[in-house]
C-alpha cells in the first residue's frame, strides 16, 4: 500500500528519479531497442520513491505494450500550466481503446491476457493511488495503434 504523510518532507528532482528508473530498466530498454527522450523536469514536493514508482510503471508499460511494427519511442516531459506542473510519458505503442480508458487503473484489471503481456495489472493502479494521495489526478490520452500519453499533476 502506498502511504503519504500529510506533510511531504522532501523535494524530489524528477530528473534524478527518471535517471534512477532508466538505470533499473536498462536491460528492457536495450532488449527492446527503445529510445527515451526527456526535456528538463522540475523538482517537486513529493517523496522521490513515489516519483520513481510512477516513472517505473509508465515507462515499463510503454516498453511492454510496444507495437510489433516499430521500435518503442518514449518521451518524458513536464509543462508548467496555471502554476502547476503537468508531467507526461508518451509512447508510440499499441494504444488504448476509448472504452478502456477509465478501467485501466483498476487494480488487477488487465486488457490483455497474460500469455501476450506479463504483469499482474497493478502498475497503473499504483500510479493512480500515488497521484491521488498528493491530491492530484492522472489521465490517459490514447488512440488504438497510435500510442498513449499518460499525464499527471501532483499537488502539495
N, C-alpha and C positions, 0 to 999 in steps of 0.2 A: 504494500500500500504506500502511496506517495503522501508524505506529510509535509506541510509547510507551516512554519511557525508564523504567528501573527506579524511579527516584525522580521524582515529579511536582514540578517546581519552582515551581508556582504554585497559587493558589486562584482559581477562576473563579466569578463571580457568575452564577448561572443566569438571573436576571432580565435582566442585560445581554446574555447570549448570546441569550436569547429575543428581546429588542428588536432586536438586530442582524439576526436571521433574519427577523423580521416586516418590517423595512425592505427586506431583499432580496426578499421575496415580495410586496411591496406591490401590484405590478401584478396578480399572480394572485389575491390576496385581493380587490382591487377588482373584477376581472372576474367572479369567481365570486359576489361578494356575501357571502363568508364572514364569520362573526363568530368572533372568537378571544378567549376569556376565560382569565385566569390568576390564580391566587391567588399569594401570596408564595412565592418559590422560594429555596432555600438557596444558599450558597456551597459549592463542592465542591472537593476536591483533584483537579483534572483540568485538562488543557490546555483553555483556552477554545475553541480552534478545534474540538476534538473534541466538546465540548458543542454547539457551533453546528451541526456536521455532523449530529448526532443530531436536533436540532430541525428542521433544514432538510429532512432526508429524511422524517421522520414528519409534519410539518405539510404539506409539499409533497405527500406521498402522500394525506393526508386531503383536500386540495383537489382533487387529480387524480381520486381514486376516490370522488367525491361521488355521491350519489343524484340521478338526474334529477328526482325528485319533490319535493325540498326544498333549501333554502338550506343550505350547509355551516355547521355549528356545531361548533367545535373548542374543547376545554378542555385547558389545561395545568395540572397540579397536582403537588404534592410532599407526601409524608407521611413523618414520622419514625416508624419502626416498629422496635422492638428495637435501637435505636442506629444504624440505617442509614436513609438516605433512599431512598424509592421514588418515582421520578418517573414521570409518566404523561401521555400525549397521547391524548385520547379524541375520537372524531368520530361523526357521525350518517350516515356514508357507506354504501356498498354492503355492507360486512361481508365476512367470510371464512368459507367453509365449513370445518367441523372437520377434514376430511381434508387440507386445505392448510396448516394452522397450522404444521406442522413444516417444510414445504418452502419457505415464502415467503422465508426468509432465505438460501436457497441462491443463490449468485451466478449471474446471468443467468436465473434461474427466473422466468418470468412466468406469471401466472394468466390473463391476457387477451391477446389479440392486439394487435400494435402499431397496428392500424387503429382500435382502440377507445380505448386508453390509450397515450400516449407513454412513452418511457423504455427503459432497457436492462436493467432487472431487477437493478441492483446496489445500490440505496439501502438496502434492509433488510440486505443482506449487509455493507455498510459499517457500519451501526449495530451489528450483532451483533459484528463484529470489534473495533470500538472498545470496546464494553462488556466483551467477554471479555478484552481487554488490561488492563483495570482489575480483573480477577478478579471481574467482576460477571455478571449474567445479564439477558437481555431475553426477554420473552414477550408474547403477544397473547391478549386475551380478546375474542371476537368472535362475532357471530351474523349469518348472511346477512340482509341487508336492515335490520339494526338497528345498524350501525356497529361500530367497533373501538376497543379501548383497548390501546395499546402501553405496557407498563410496563418499567422497567429500574432496576437497582441498580448503582451504581458503588462499588467498594471500593478503599481506598488500598492 
